[in-house]
Amino acid sequence: MTGLAVLCADDELARELKPRARKVTYGFRQGATYRCEPMRPFPIYRGADLLGHIDLRQPGRHNIQNATGAAAVALEIGVPFGDVAGALQTFPGAHRRMEFLGTFQGAAVYDDYAHHPTKVRATIEAARELRHRRLLVVFQPHRYSRLSALMHDFARSFEGADRVYVLDVYSAGEDNVSGVQAADLAHQVPQAIYVGDFTRAKEALKEIVGPDDLVLLMGAGDIKKLGDELAHKV
């Protein structure tokens, strides 16, 4: 058997795969070849052996999981654990993934590409790990078809936010066949307000944002432009 397949043990479908290559697993699940735990710094075990701890900069359970996957690949090809830990601990993060843009009225402003309910929920959970007074989310739905198909899931994905401001749908060139609107989502989220465009979103934030709040912008469209405006980058 040649090659290496590194699979997430926390994913049911991935666990059922039977690759022709040698199989190595990672994740939080007991029995994973490389197992991590949701704490800071987080430990990595190979079997029953503790390899060490990694102090990851990026918040979020999903980032611990992803870092463990990267570590598994590196360790399997012979990179020493110390080098793996050093690289992960100094990794600055990816563009538009909980990217810190600056401050607005004393509040930290972050931008994230999340545009699917699972990613929205994970990003909100990650933001909750950061110290803040309130978590204020601005969300730009991406594609009418996605919003229509996943409306129920989207409505439940904002539970960890204190306030949600919903922008108009970024169509990405798509026709609105279903007739769904961003306001429909806002009506299903108790703490949400439909604001429509960037101007109204900024006005709404001006009225409520204060020191130690966290403003989190999410979406796969052009919402980062709003973040840059808030952080005075334009």
Secondary structure, 3 states (H helix, E strand, C coil): CCCEEEEECCCHHHHHCCCCCEEEEEECCCCCCEEECCCCCEEEEECCEEEEEECCCCCCHHHHHHHHHHHHHHHHCCCCHHHHHHHHHHCCCCCCCCEEEEEECCEEEEEECCCCHHHHHHHHHHHHCCCCCCEEEEECCECHHHHHHCHHHHHHCCCCCCEEEEECCECCCCCCCCCCCHHHHHHHCCCEEEEECHHHHHHHHHHHCCCCCEEEEECCCCCHHHHHHHCCCC
